[in-house]
Amino acid sequence: MKRNTVSLCLIAKDEEATIGMAIKSVLALVDEVIVVDTGSRDNTRIIAEGYGAKVFDVPWADDFSAARNAALDQASGKWILILDSDEFLEPVRPVEFQRLLHDPAAAGYRLRIIGRGDDQDGAMTSRVRLFRNDPEVRYRYPIHERLAPSLAEWGSREHLLILDSDLAVMHERNDSDRRTHRRERNQRILRKALENHPGEPYFPYRLACEGQSLLDGEVLPVAGLGAALVHLRTAWAKSQRLDPAHLVTLTWMPDFGSRITSSLLAVGAVEEAETMIAEIRNLFPDHPQVLLQSVAVDCRRLQMLGGQHGKAVRGRILTRARRDLKRIMRAKGQAAGAFVDNRVIELYPLRYLGELALLEGKVTEAVGLFEQALSLDSTYSCGWLGLAECSRFAGDSKRALKLYLRTVTENDGNHRAWMRGCDLMRQMDFQDNAASWWRTVVEKFPEHPAVVAEGANIFPAILTR
């Protein structure tokens, strides 16, 4: 098997702490290292050159695609491998790596990206990071740059495909200062992109992502949710001007649809969320992330119906939700050209099955489902919250209270646990504790519908001490 040459391409600025790790992780796989330095003032260049890299200075112009494409222009390998300066490739045998490069059907490969967490809540994603070197294959968009569109177009002409791989890229987590700087920089570039590309829905979608916090894929009602929802609605309006045949090729659309639906639920706009998820399902009827968000909407609707009201309607919603959950659990970890986190397929459905069982009063069944979820991940806060709700339904308030506390200990972003625990404390006449928990809700989740409606007035005598 004749060896195919590979060029590693990176862009860097002040990355002396990690760039050596990135290059070293692939030295046995690549034939050259191309580094585009966009203005480092530390030892980035010296370290990169120490590993044999060719370093090119390119002025930073608030455009990630321009910087990445400048690196591609310098690459001479038959294949290109992309890493960020704070990433490293998990070990792979060179012969296995070369076997990928010799697949005659491959235009390029998606690699799993683990640990980024910028806008995925720490979830695993996938990106095209390994691809054939051709001048027609270049990055697009000044930020959250994407290579897949041009690679797919070129591949279609050459009768080649973008394939999935088992290769994994680990991302080193940044400290809070670097995350804050990155978010401010991203927002600045995105606003400029919005001005330069007024008809493109991708940029308002990405701008919304910068201002959102997620828990298990669910948008939280933190500060900035309202502004993010404005961007998401803008993105949706712009997307409706595009050909549906084009929309279904956009791998970010399922996440976009999931986010806008979850954001609507977070602010209490349930009817609008129902309408939105129905339209998204028309585009992506089988995508696990879309199906899961549809179930989340169904659960909220069932909670609003309550009791035996609309028994026939409840039955139809329950049947549909359970059918969707079964479809999710039968799905593979890849859909619509993008990696789907296994938690969406294996863990989250157990939570919703538990919620559905509890809504029907099947406490034992619900307990079993939540315990099954916790057996997969003992830190899963929604599993602990589900057990708390089961105990409360069964009349064991003390145990429920302990479980609410366990829930927020596992993840203090679980706003439902704070709200339900606060409500139970009020019922048990633990007014000081309830007031303390409510202060937390007001501080952490200022755009929760209950906070917007009631503010600090739920416990006026206690909160004004």
C-alpha positions in Angstrom: 0.0 0.0 0.0 1.7 3.2 -1.2 1.7 5.9 1.5 -0.5 8.9 0.9 1.1 12.2 2.0 -0.7 14.3 4.7 -0.4 18.0 5.7 -1.4 19.0 9.2 -2.9 22.6 9.0 -3.3 24.7 12.1 -4.0 28.4 12.8 -2.6 29.8 16.0 -2.3 33.0 18.1 -0.5 32.9 21.5 -0.8 29.1 21.9 2.6 28.3 23.4 1.0 26.2 26.1 -0.7 23.7 23.8 0.5 23.9 20.2 3.4 21.5 20.9 0.9 18.9 22.2 -1.2 19.3 19.1 1.6 18.8 16.6 3.2 16.0 18.6 0.0 14.0 18.6 0.2 13.5 14.8 3.9 13.6 14.0 3.8 9.9 13.1 0.9 10.4 10.7 1.7 13.6 8.7 4.4 14.6 6.3 4.4 18.3 6.9 3.0 20.8 9.4 1.6 24.1 8.2 1.0 26.8 10.9 -0.7 30.1 10.1 0.2 32.5 12.9 -2.3 35.4 13.2 -0.2 37.6 15.5 1.3 35.6 18.4 3.4 37.6 21.0 4.6 34.5 22.9 6.7 31.5 21.9 4.2 29.9 19.6 6.4 30.2 16.5 9.5 28.9 18.2 7.7 25.9 19.6 6.0 25.1 16.3 9.3 25.4 14.3 10.9 23.2 16.9 8.6 20.4 15.7 9.5 21.1 12.1 6.5 23.2 11.2 6.5 25.8 8.4 5.1 29.0 10.0 3.4 31.7 8.0 2.4 35.1 9.3 -1.1 36.1 8.3 -2.7 39.3 9.7 -5.8 38.6 11.7 -8.9 40.1 9.9 -11.8 38.7 12.1 -12.2 35.8 9.6 -11.4 32.3 10.6 -12.1 30.9 7.1 -9.5 33.3 5.6 -6.9 32.1 8.1 -7.7 28.4 7.6 -7.7 28.8 3.8 -4.3 30.6 4.0 -3.0 27.4 5.6 -4.6 25.2 3.0 -3.0 27.3 0.3 0.4 26.3 1.6 -0.3 22.6 2.0 1.4 20.1 -0.5 0.1 16.8 0.9 -2.6 14.7 -1.0 -4.7 14.9 2.2 -5.3 17.6 4.8 -5.7 17.0 8.5 -7.1 19.9 10.6 -6.5 20.5 14.3 -6.9 23.5 16.5 -3.9 24.5 18.5 -5.5 23.3 21.8 -6.5 19.9 20.5 -4.8 16.6 20.0 -5.6 13.5 18.0 -6.2 10.3 20.0 -3.6 7.6 19.2 -4.2 5.7 16.0 -1.9 3.2 14.3 -0.4 4.7 11.1 -1.5 1.7 9.0 -5.1 2.2 10.1 -4.8 5.9 9.4 -3.5 5.2 5.9 -6.2 2.7 5.3 -8.7 5.6 5.5 -6.8 7.6 3.0 -6.9 4.7 0.5 -10.6 4.4 0.4 -11.5 5.3 -3.2 -15.0 6.5 -2.3 -13.8 9.0 0.4 -13.7 12.7 -0.2 -13.0 13.2 3.4 -13.9 12.1 6.9 -15.8 13.4 9.9 -13.8 13.1 13.2 -15.4 13.0 16.6 -14.6 16.2 18.6 -14.7 15.5 22.4 -14.7 18.0 25.2 -15.1 21.3 23.4 -18.2 22.4 25.3 -18.4 25.9 23.9 -22.0 25.6 22.7 -22.7 21.9 23.0 -22.8 21.7 26.7 -19.8 19.4 26.7 -21.4 17.0 24.3 -19.6 15.1 21.6 -19.8 16.6 18.1 -18.3 15.7 14.7 -16.5 17.8 12.1 -14.8 17.3 8.8 -11.2 17.4 9.7 -9.5 15.0 7.2 -10.1 15.5 3.5 -8.5 15.3 0.1 -6.4 18.4 -0.9 -8.0 20.3 -3.8 -8.1 24.0 -4.5 -11.9 23.9 -4.8 -12.3 22.7 -1.2 -12.1 25.7 1.1 -13.7 27.0 4.3 -16.8 29.3 4.3 -18.1 31.7 6.9 -15.9 34.1 8.9 -16.7 32.3 12.2 -17.9 28.8 13.0 -16.3 28.2 9.7 -17.4 25.1 7.7 -15.6 23.1 5.1 -18.3 20.4 4.6 -20.4 22.4 2.1 -17.5 23.0 -0.4 -16.2 19.4 0.1 -19.6 18.0 -0.5 -20.0 20.0 -3.7 -16.6 19.0 -4.9 -17.2 15.4 -3.9 -20.5 15.2 -5.7 -18.7 16.2 -9.0 -16.0 13.7 -8.3 -18.4 11.0 -7.2 -16.9 10.9 -3.7 -18.5 10.9 -0.3 -17.9 12.4 3.2 -17.7 9.5 5.5 -17.6 8.9 9.2 -14.5 7.6 11.0 -13.6 6.4 14.5 -10.8 9.0 14.8 -11.3 11.3 17.8 -10.0 14.7 18.6 -9.7 15.8 22.2 -10.1 19.4 23.0 -8.4 21.0 26.0 -10.8 23.0 28.1 -10.1 26.7 28.4 -10.2 28.7 31.7 -13.0 31.1 32.3 -11.1 34.2 31.1 -10.3 32.5 27.8 -13.9 31.4 27.4 -15.1 34.9 28.1 -12.6 36.4 25.6 -13.6 33.8 23.0 -17.3 34.5 23.4 -16.8 38.3 23.1 -14.7 37.8 20.0 -17.2 35.4 18.4 -20.1 37.8 19.0 -18.2 40.7 17.4 -17.4 38.6 14.3 -20.9 37.3 14.1 -22.4 40.7 14.2 -20.2 41.8 11.4 -21.1 38.7 9.4 -24.8 39.5 9.9 -24.2 42.9 8.3 -22.2 41.4 5.4 -24.6 38.4 4.8 -28.1 39.7 5.6 -29.9 36.8 4.0 -27.9 34.0 5.7 -29.7 32.2 8.6 -26.6 30.5 9.9 -25.2 33.7 11.5 -28.2 34.6 13.7 -28.4 31.0 14.7 -24.8 31.0 15.8 -25.2 34.3 17.5 -28.0 32.8 19.5 -25.9 29.8 20.5 -23.3 32.2 22.0 -25.9 33.5 24.4 -27.5 30.2 25.5 -26.8 27.8 28.3 -27.8 24.2 28.0 -28.4 21.3 30.3 -28.6 17.9 28.6 -29.5 19.6 25.4 -32.3 21.7 27.0 -32.1 25.5 26.9 -32.0 27.1 30.3 -33.9 30.3 31.2 -30.8 32.2 32.1 -30.0 35.9 31.4 -29.9 36.5 27.6 -32.4 33.8 26.6 -34.9 36.5 25.3 -32.2 38.0 23.1 -31.1 34.6 21.9 -34.7 33.8 21.0 -34.9 36.9 18.9 -31.9 35.7 16.9 -33.4 32.3 16.5 -36.6 33.7 15.2 -34.7 35.8 12.8 -32.7 32.8 11.6 -36.0 30.8 11.2 -37.6 33.6 9.1 -34.5 33.7 6.9 -34.4 30.0 6.5 -38.0 30.0 5.2 -36.8 31.9 2.2 -34.5 29.0 1.2 -35.4 26.0 -0.9 -36.5 23.1 1.5 -34.3 20.8 -0.6 -31.3 22.9 0.4 -32.4 23.1 4.1 -32.3 19.4 4.5 -28.7 19.3 3.5 -27.7 21.7 6.3 -26.3 19.6 9.1 -26.8 22.4 11.7 -30.6 22.7 11.0 -31.7 19.9 13.5 -29.8 21.6 16.3 -31.2 24.9 15.3 -34.8 23.5 15.3 -34.1 21.8 18.7 -32.8 25.0 20.2 -35.6 27.3 19.0 -38.2 24.8 20.2 -36.5 24.4 23.6 -36.1 28.1 24.0 -39.8 28.6 23.4 -40.6 26.0 26.1 -38.2 27.7 28.5 -40.2 31.0 28.2 -43.5 29.2 28.4 -44.5 29.6 24.7 -45.8 26.0 24.4 -48.2 26.5 21.5 -45.5 28.3 19.4 -43.1 25.4 20.3 -45.6 22.9 19.1 -45.9 24.7 15.7 -42.2 25.0 15.4 -41.3 21.4 16.1 -44.0 20.3 13.7 -42.3 22.3 10.9 -38.9 21.0 11.8 -40.1 17.4 11.8 -41.4 17.9 8.2 -37.7 18.6 7.3 -36.1 16.0 9.5 -38.7 13.4 10.3 -36.2 10.8 11.6 -33.5 12.9 13.3 -33.1 11.8 17.0 -32.5 15.3 18.3 -35.7 16.6 16.6 -37.7 13.6 17.8 -36.5 14.1 21.3 -37.5 17.8 21.3 -40.9 16.8 19.9 -41.3 14.5 23.0 -40.3 17.3 25.3 -43.1 19.4 23.8 -45.5 16.5 24.2 -44.6 16.1 27.9 -45.2 19.8 28.5 -48.6 19.6 26.8 -49.5 16.6 28.9 -48.6 18.5 32.1 -50.8 21.4 31.0 -53.7 19.1 30.3 -53.6 17.4 33.7 -55.8 14.8 35.3 -58.4 13.1 33.0 -59.0 16.3 31.0 -59.1 15.5 27.3 -58.6 11.8 27.8 -58.6 11.1 24.1 -56.1 13.9 23.4 -53.9 12.6 26.2 -54.0 9.1 24.8 -52.9 10.3 21.3 -50.1 12.4 22.7 -48.8 9.6 24.9 -48.9 7.1 22.0 -47.0 9.5 19.7 -44.4 10.4 22.4 -43.7 6.7 23.2 -43.5 5.8 19.5 -40.9 8.7 18.9 -38.8 7.5 21.9 -38.7 4.0 20.5 -37.6 5.4 17.2 -34.8 7.3 18.9 -33.6 4.3 20.8 -33.3 2.3 17.6 -31.4 5.0 15.9 -27.7 5.0 15.1 -25.2 7.6 16.4 -25.2 9.5 13.1 -28.0 11.3 11.3 -28.3 13.9 8.6 -24.6 14.0 8.2 -23.8 14.9 11.8 -22.8 13.0 14.8 -25.5 12.5 17.4 -24.5 12.2 21.0 -25.2 8.7 22.4 -26.9 10.4 25.4 -29.7 11.5 23.0 -30.2 7.9 21.9 -29.5 5.9 25.1 -30.0 8.2 28.2 -32.4 11.0 27.6 -35.2 8.7 26.3 -35.2 6.9 29.6 -35.9 10.2 31.3 -38.9 11.0 29.1 -40.2 7.5 29.3 -40.1 7.9 33.1 -41.9 11.2 32.9 -44.6 9.7 30.7 -45.1 6.8 33.1 -45.4 9.2 36.1 -47.9 11.3 34.2 -50.0 8.2 34.0 -49.5 7.5 37.7 -47.3 4.4 37.0 -44.9 5.2 39.8 -43.1 1.8 40.0 -42.5 1.8 36.3 -41.3 5.4 36.4 -38.8 4.6 39.3 -37.4 1.7 37.3 -36.8 3.9 34.2 -35.1 6.7 36.2 -33.0 4.1 38.0 -32.0 2.6 34.6 -30.9 6.1 33.5 -28.8 6.5 36.6 -27.2 3.1 36.0 -25.9 4.6 32.8 -24.8 7.9 34.4 -24.9 8.2 38.2 -24.5 12.0 37.8 -27.5 12.5 35.5 -29.4 15.2 37.3 -32.7 14.6 35.5 -32.6 11.0 36.7 -32.4 12.2 40.3 -35.1 14.7 39.7 -37.3 12.0 38.3 -36.9 9.9 41.5 -37.7 13.0 43.5 -40.9 13.4 41.6 -41.8 9.8 42.1 -41.3 10.1 45.9 -43.4 13.2 46.0 -46.1 11.5 44.0 -46.0 8.6 46.5 -46.4 11.1 49.4 -42.8 10.7 50.8 -42.0 14.4 51.1 -38.9 14.0 53.2 -37.3 11.6 50.7 -38.4 13.9 47.8 -36.7 16.8 49.4 -33.4 14.9 49.8 -33.6 13.9 46.2 -34.2 17.5 45.0 -31.1 18.4 47.0 -29.2 15.6 45.4 -30.3 16.8 42.0 -29.0 20.3 42.3 -25.8 18.9 43.9 -25.2 16.9 40.8 -26.0 19.9 38.5 -27.0 23.3 39.8 -28.3 24.2 36.4 -31.4 22.0 36.9 -33.9 24.8 37.3 -36.8 22.4 37.6 -35.3 20.9 40.7 -34.8 24.3 42.3 -38.4 25.3 41.5 -40.0 22.0 42.7 -37.8 21.8 45.8 -38.8 25.4 46.6 -42.5 24.6 46.2 -42.2 21.5 48.4 -40.4 23.5 51.1 -43.3 25.9 51.1 -45.8 23.1 51.5 -43.8 21.7 54.4 -43.6 25.2 56.0 -39.8 25.4 55.7 -40.2 29.1 54.7 -36.6 30.2 55.3 -35.3 27.3 53.2 -37.9 28.0 50.5 -36.8 31.6 50.4 -33.2 30.7 50.1 -33.9 28.4 47.2 -36.1 31.0 45.5 -33.3 33.5 45.7 -31.1 31.0 43.8 -33.8 30.7 41.1 -34.1 34.4 40.7 -30.3 34.8 40.5 -29.6 31.9 38.2 -32.7 31.8 36.0 -34.0 35.4 35.7 -35.9 34.6 32.5 -37.8 31.7 33.9 -41.5 32.4 33.4 -42.3 32.2 37.1 -39.5 34.7 37.9 -40.7 37.0 35.2 -44.3 36.8 36.4 -43.6 36.9 40.2 -40.1 38.1 40.7 -39.1 38.3 44.4 -42.7 38.8 45.5 -43.5 35.2 46.2 -41.8 35.5 49.6 -42.0 39.3 50.2 -41.7 39.1 54.0 -38.7 36.8 54.0 -36.8 38.2 51.0 -36.9 41.7 52.3 -35.3 41.0 55.7 
